[in-house]
Amino acid sequence: MNRRKAMTIAAGAIAAGGAGIITLMNAFKPKYLPEEKPEKLEYEKPESDWMYDPLDPAVTAQLAYNYYSSGSCMYATFKSVVSQLADKFGEPFASFPFHMLKYGHGGIGGFGTTCGALNGGAALIGLFFAHNKKIQDSLITGLFKWYENTQLPEFRPQKSILDFTPPSSISYSTLCHASNSNWVKASGFKITSDERKERCRRLTGDVAAHITTVLNDCYHNTYITNGHDNETVRKCMTCHGNQGKLSNTGGMMSCNSCHTESLGHKLFSDAHYRLMKDN
């Protein structure tokens, strides 16, 4: 057998084998969790001393940017909203102990976990929707998934503290260290630089504006859960979520921010899952 003929046969075998693997993969794919369709949230406002009133997202963003220097991202996000309500209504907003929120800096005490701006936004949701856990969870999910997949920062202050316009990047994560690291990689600046601090200061303005828009929509009963779906998460949770056969993890954050899928997992995980004995 000459060399050319041998190579043709080998290539055919590889192609056939590859086609067979693809066919096997498709045959054994589990039925993924259904897509999360947008829906309108229905919510009855309870009687409470902590009542929200619509605010201007642009004004809120500027306040958050200004407050950042006094207490960092979580403090600034929360105070940018509640301080305006204190001006409107006085108590109980006027006596809120804002200093307690300074712990959220740097992903909670500098630990690099949940972004403090998101932590502040979630705290606002908890303040105004204290009586409905389902609504709380839905609003927080929307806020966090928006953050994961949006080019940030976008906010441009009226007068910047640092004469520098940060480039934007997508974090693909709600974690402070991942969000900052992805920006550092994209921008070329150091994590300790004044440019990175300006980035976070403006990012805080973005989150404050977004949560204000969410709260405004809820006030007017027009909030739609656009952007709550994540196809990658649905696929992973088909096997690994609480309804899957493995049932070994939980959550809704983007899986790919921490995990990469191995070739073996891509080729054989579906077949393995289908052949597993039911628990």
C-alpha positions as CSV (number, residue, x, y, z in Angstrom):
1,M,0.0,0.0,0.0
2,N,1.5,3.4,-1.0
3,R,1.7,6.3,1.5
4,R,-1.0,8.4,-0.2
5,K,-3.5,5.5,-0.1
6,A,-2.7,4.8,3.6
7,M,-3.2,8.4,4.6
8,T,-6.5,8.5,2.7
9,I,-7.7,5.5,4.6
10,A,-6.5,6.9,8.0
11,A,-8.2,10.2,7.3
12,G,-11.4,8.4,6.4
13,A,-11.3,6.4,9.6
14,I,-10.7,9.5,11.7
15,A,-13.5,11.3,10.0
16,A,-15.9,8.3,10.5
17,G,-14.8,8.0,14.1
18,G,-15.4,11.7,14.7
19,A,-18.8,11.5,13.1
20,G,-19.6,8.6,15.2
21,I,-18.6,10.4,18.4
22,I,-20.7,13.4,17.4
23,T,-23.7,11.1,16.7
24,L,-23.2,9.4,20.0
25,M,-23.0,12.8,21.8
26,N,-26.2,14.0,20.2
27,A,-28.0,10.8,20.9
28,F,-27.2,11.0,24.6
29,K,-27.8,14.7,25.3
30,P,-30.0,15.1,28.3
31,K,-33.0,17.4,28.0
32,Y,-31.7,20.7,29.3
33,L,-33.6,22.8,31.8
34,P,-36.1,25.1,30.0
35,E,-35.2,28.6,28.9
36,E,-36.2,31.3,31.4
37,K,-38.6,33.5,29.4
38,P,-39.1,37.2,30.3
39,E,-42.1,37.8,32.5
40,K,-43.7,40.7,34.2
41,L,-43.3,40.7,38.0
42,E,-46.6,41.1,39.9
43,Y,-46.1,42.7,43.3
44,E,-48.4,44.3,45.9
45,K,-46.7,47.0,47.9
46,P,-47.0,46.3,51.6
47,E,-47.4,48.9,54.2
48,S,-43.9,49.8,55.5
49,D,-41.9,52.8,56.8
50,W,-39.3,52.0,54.1
51,M,-41.3,53.1,51.1
52,Y,-39.5,53.8,47.8
53,D,-40.2,56.8,45.6
54,P,-38.9,57.1,42.0
55,L,-35.5,58.8,41.6
56,D,-33.5,60.0,38.6
57,P,-30.9,57.3,37.7
58,A,-28.4,59.9,36.4
59,V,-28.5,61.9,39.6
60,T,-28.1,58.7,41.6
61,A,-25.1,57.6,39.6
62,Q,-23.4,61.0,40.2
63,L,-24.1,60.8,43.9
64,A,-22.6,57.2,44.0
65,Y,-19.5,58.4,42.2
66,N,-19.1,61.2,44.7
67,Y,-19.8,59.1,47.8
68,Y,-17.3,56.4,46.7
69,S,-14.3,58.3,48.2
70,S,-16.0,58.3,51.6
71,G,-16.7,54.6,51.9
72,S,-16.1,52.7,48.7
73,C,-18.5,50.8,46.4
74,M,-21.2,49.2,48.7
75,Y,-21.5,52.3,50.8
76,A,-21.8,54.6,47.8
77,T,-24.4,52.5,46.0
78,F,-26.7,52.2,48.9
79,K,-26.3,55.8,50.2
80,S,-26.8,57.3,46.7
81,V,-30.4,56.0,46.9
82,V,-31.3,56.2,50.6
83,S,-29.8,59.7,51.1
84,Q,-32.2,61.1,48.4
85,L,-35.2,59.5,50.1
86,A,-34.0,61.0,53.4
87,D,-34.1,64.4,51.7
88,K,-37.6,63.7,50.5
89,F,-39.1,62.0,53.6
90,G,-36.8,62.4,56.5
91,E,-37.1,59.4,58.8
92,P,-36.5,56.5,58.9
93,F,-34.1,57.1,56.1
94,A,-32.3,60.1,57.7
95,S,-31.1,58.0,60.7
96,F,-29.8,55.0,58.6
97,P,-26.3,54.0,59.9
98,F,-24.6,54.2,56.5
99,H,-21.2,53.6,58.1
100,M,-22.1,49.9,58.5
101,L,-22.0,49.4,54.7
102,K,-18.3,50.3,54.4
103,Y,-17.4,46.6,55.1
104,G,-18.4,45.8,51.4
105,H,-15.3,47.4,49.9
106,G,-13.0,45.2,47.8
107,G,-15.4,42.3,47.7
108,I,-16.2,42.4,51.4
109,G,-13.4,43.5,53.6
110,G,-10.9,43.3,50.7
111,F,-11.6,39.6,50.4
112,G,-12.4,39.8,46.6
113,T,-15.8,38.0,46.8
114,T,-19.1,39.7,45.8
115,C,-18.6,43.1,44.2
116,G,-19.5,45.7,46.8
117,A,-21.6,47.8,44.4
118,L,-23.8,44.7,43.8
119,N,-23.9,44.0,47.5
120,G,-25.2,47.5,48.0
121,G,-27.8,47.0,45.2
122,A,-29.0,43.8,46.8
123,A,-29.2,45.5,50.2
124,L,-31.6,48.1,48.6
125,I,-33.7,45.3,47.2
126,G,-33.8,43.7,50.7
127,L,-34.8,47.0,52.2
128,F,-37.8,47.7,49.9
129,F,-38.9,44.2,49.3
130,A,-38.5,42.7,52.7
131,H,-41.8,40.8,52.7
132,N,-41.4,38.9,49.5
133,K,-38.4,36.6,49.1
134,K,-39.4,35.5,45.6
135,I,-39.4,39.1,44.3
136,Q,-36.1,39.7,46.2
137,D,-34.4,36.8,44.5
138,S,-35.7,37.7,41.1
139,L,-34.6,41.3,41.2
140,I,-31.1,40.3,42.6
141,T,-30.8,37.7,39.8
142,G,-31.6,40.3,37.2
143,L,-29.1,42.8,38.7
144,F,-26.3,40.3,39.0
145,K,-26.8,38.8,35.5
146,W,-26.9,42.3,34.0
147,Y,-23.5,43.0,35.7
148,E,-22.0,39.7,34.5
149,N,-22.6,40.5,30.8
150,T,-22.5,44.3,30.4
151,Q,-19.5,46.3,29.2
152,L,-18.7,48.5,32.2
153,P,-18.0,51.2,33.2
154,E,-20.3,53.3,31.0
155,F,-20.9,56.2,33.4
156,R,-19.3,59.6,32.7
157,P,-19.3,61.9,35.7
158,Q,-20.0,65.6,35.4
159,K,-16.6,66.3,36.9
160,S,-14.2,63.4,37.2
161,I,-11.9,62.9,40.2
162,L,-9.2,61.5,38.0
163,D,-8.7,62.9,34.5
164,F,-9.0,59.5,32.9
165,T,-11.7,57.7,31.0
166,P,-11.4,53.9,31.8
167,P,-11.9,51.4,29.0
168,S,-14.9,49.1,29.5
169,S,-14.8,45.4,29.8
170,I,-17.2,42.5,30.5
171,S,-16.6,40.8,33.9
172,Y,-18.4,37.5,33.2
173,S,-18.5,37.3,37.0
174,T,-20.1,39.0,40.0
175,L,-16.9,38.6,42.0
176,C,-14.8,41.6,42.8
177,H,-11.4,40.0,42.1
178,A,-12.6,38.5,38.8
179,S,-14.2,41.7,37.6
180,N,-11.1,43.7,38.4
181,S,-8.7,41.1,37.0
182,N,-10.6,41.0,33.7
183,W,-10.5,44.8,33.5
184,V,-6.8,44.9,34.4
185,K,-6.1,42.3,31.7
186,A,-8.1,44.3,29.1
187,S,-6.7,47.7,30.0
188,G,-3.1,47.0,31.0
189,F,-3.3,48.9,34.2
190,K,-2.2,47.6,37.6
191,I,-4.7,46.5,40.2
192,T,-3.3,49.1,42.6
193,S,-3.4,51.9,40.1
194,D,-5.4,55.1,40.4
195,E,-6.8,54.2,37.0
196,R,-8.3,51.0,38.4
197,K,-9.8,52.9,41.3
198,E,-11.4,55.4,38.9
199,R,-12.8,52.4,37.0
200,C,-14.5,51.1,40.2
201,R,-15.7,54.5,41.1
202,R,-17.4,54.9,37.8
203,L,-18.6,51.3,37.9
204,T,-20.3,52.1,41.2
205,G,-22.2,54.9,39.4
206,D,-23.3,52.4,36.8
207,V,-24.7,50.0,39.3
208,A,-26.4,52.8,41.3
209,A,-28.1,54.0,38.1
210,H,-29.2,50.5,37.1
211,I,-30.6,49.6,40.5
212,T,-32.5,52.9,40.5
213,T,-34.0,52.0,37.2
214,V,-35.0,48.6,38.5
215,L,-36.6,50.2,41.6
216,N,-38.4,52.7,39.5
217,D,-39.9,50.0,37.3
218,C,-41.0,48.1,40.3
219,Y,-42.7,51.2,41.7
220,H,-44.6,51.6,38.4
221,N,-45.3,47.9,38.2
222,T,-43.5,47.6,34.8
223,Y,-40.5,45.4,35.7
224,I,-39.8,42.7,33.1
225,T,-37.3,39.9,33.8
226,N,-35.3,40.5,30.6
227,G,-31.8,39.0,30.8
228,H,-32.5,36.5,33.5
229,D,-31.7,33.5,31.3
230,N,-28.2,32.0,30.9
231,E,-27.9,29.0,28.5
232,T,-24.6,27.8,29.9
233,V,-25.9,27.8,33.5
234,R,-29.0,25.9,32.4
235,K,-26.9,23.2,30.7
236,C,-24.6,22.8,33.7
237,M,-27.5,22.7,36.2
238,T,-29.3,20.1,34.2
239,C,-26.8,17.6,35.6
240,H,-25.3,19.4,38.6
241,G,-28.4,21.4,40.0
242,N,-30.9,20.3,42.6
243,Q,-33.1,18.6,40.0
244,G,-30.2,16.7,38.3
245,K,-28.8,13.3,38.9
246,L,-25.5,14.6,40.3
247,S,-27.2,17.3,42.4
248,N,-23.8,18.5,43.7
249,T,-24.0,22.2,43.4
250,G,-26.3,25.2,43.4
251,G,-26.4,28.8,42.2
252,M,-27.1,30.9,39.1
253,M,-23.9,32.7,38.5
254,S,-22.0,32.2,35.3
255,C,-20.2,28.8,35.5
256,N,-17.5,29.7,33.0
257,S,-16.1,32.4,35.1
258,C,-14.5,29.8,37.3
259,H,-14.7,26.5,35.4
260,T,-13.6,25.4,32.0
261,E,-15.1,22.4,30.3
262,S,-12.5,19.6,29.6
263,L,-12.5,17.7,26.3
264,G,-13.5,14.5,28.2
265,H,-16.5,16.3,29.7
266,K,-17.6,17.7,26.3
267,L,-17.3,14.2,24.7
268,F,-18.6,11.9,27.3
269,S,-20.5,13.7,30.1
270,D,-23.9,13.5,28.3
271,A,-23.6,9.8,27.7
272,H,-22.4,9.2,31.2
273,Y,-25.3,11.2,32.6
274,R,-27.9,9.3,30.6
275,L,-26.4,5.9,31.6
276,M,-26.3,6.7,35.4
277,K,-28.7,4.9,37.6
278,D,-31.4,7.0,39.0
279,N,-30.9,8.0,42.6
